[in-house]
Amino acid sequence: MTSTLPQQRSLADLPIGTLAHVSSYLTLPSRALFAIALNYRDVERCSAIVGDHQRDVFDFGDIEKELAVKLTDEDIKGVLLSIDAVNNLKTLRLTNLLNISGIGLEPLRGSTMIEKIYLSLVGDHESPDLSPAPPISRTEVLPILDSIIDMGEASSLKLLVFPTEWRELEDISTCQDFYDFLDGYNALLCSRVVTCLKCDENLAEDDRMLEMSTEIKHEYATQNVTCYDCMKHYCQNCMEDGVGGLGRAYCMSKLCGICNRRYCFHCSGEWSCGGCDEWFCPDCMDMKQCAQCDENKCINCTSKRKCRNNCCEEKLWCDHCVQRGDTLIRCENCGKDYCTHCCDSNSDVIHSIDYCDECDEKLCGECRVIKCKDKSCYQFAFPALLNDKERNRQEMQAEIDKHRKENNELKRKLEDLTGKLEG
């Protein structure tokens, strides 16, 4: 008599309804990856598991970065097929897909639904400068994008965000395919009648128009007069007029120095650095106010130098004020910095810096004690040493008095307690 072993089953054998219910608790990217992991070759079954809701926006940033960086073009193709991307998807963000060439975008070929494609592989308000350069390829991606703009008036494409490596090409002859694509895409953008949302003028009459820049090097292949979030458009005149005379309030006239994108005033706003004259999104750069000149400076224009005495721990100074000598003085022997307050002639701080004609040097008190003790300039350090010694003595005496008081109080309480017990 032969025994029949129980048939082994997998998660993929569960009913479609059950799997769809389980996946409904996941984000769209996670639902799609869950579906293709179970039924890689069955597009209809994958689509049923993903469900019909919320298929218009797909951001790979909604899954863990550790997983996203491992996804291949075959994975991306399966995901796009599972959501019927060509007929449903409006916004695609390839956040953290650092392992793809772009051929996996093939299911988008000829789409008339897609409006925004973020190919820079980073999220909002993140630098697109990636090292090492990701393998995403113009050779693989541009033919797919060409098929989308070839749909002409039926095409819905409004925004493309390219990888940094595509935009930083030195010689056009080495990237003629990209330059030709930009010409075609610009023709599509300029064929549309788009008006400024403030003055209601036709943007086609503006000298910058709506197209992507192909002339200004650092703005090459970025979209003009367009907010990268809400897609609203403002003409050059309105960008300069701004709100209440603030200037550049509706749309950034320069790209953000971090994320290389433009945003309108309502979506992000902007900061201007008084040091390098760069513009930044508030979410990209935490501006710091110089304690000396009171100007807002970016982190790149903020000095890392601090007073050795830690007397100004909360203060920050810009490079310009530090280099001008308004804030810090450096000891010419030990190379350490001291703020101008500590170096004031009336200061009794031991590490203050003084200059004397005899040495022709700026030395802190500590270095002067060691280097110049047989010279007359030693007098600059000696008072500081005496004052420091006296200050330490006073602090120690105060500590002794405090402990003596505490001991006396404990003795009194002990005597009271002893008296009560004897009584």
Salt bridges, closest charged atoms under 4 A:
ASP52 OD1 - ARG55 NH2 3.80
GLU106 OE2 - ARG109 NE 2.56
ASP124 OD1 - ARG93 NH1 2.83
ASP124 OD1 - ARG261 NH1 2.80
GLU170 OE1 - LYS217 NZ 3.42
ASP177 OD1 - ARG138 NH2 3.39
GLU219 OE1 - ARG208 NH2 3.96
GLU219 OE2 - HIS218 NE2 3.71
GLU219 OE1 - ARG262 NH2 2.91
ASP277 OD2 - LYS254 NZ 3.52
ASP283 OD2 - HIS125 NE2 3.61
ASP286 OD2 - LYS288 NZ 3.01
GLU295 OE1 - LYS297 NZ 3.84
ASP326 OD2 - ARG324 NE 2.39
ASP337 OD1 - ARG305 NH2 2.66
ASP337 OD1 - ARG330 NE 2.98
ASP348 OD2 - ARG391 NH1 3.42
GLU361 OE2 - LYS371 NZ 3.09
GLU366 OE1 - ARG308 NH1 3.11
ASP388 OD1 - ARG391 NH2 2.79
GLU390 OE2 - ARG393 NH2 2.86
GLU399 OE2 - HIS403 NE2 3.22
ASP401 OD1 - ARG404 NH1 3.18
GLU406 OE1 - HIS403 ND1 3.60
GLU409 OE2 - ARG412 NH2 2.58
ASP416 OD2 - ARG412 NH1 3.08
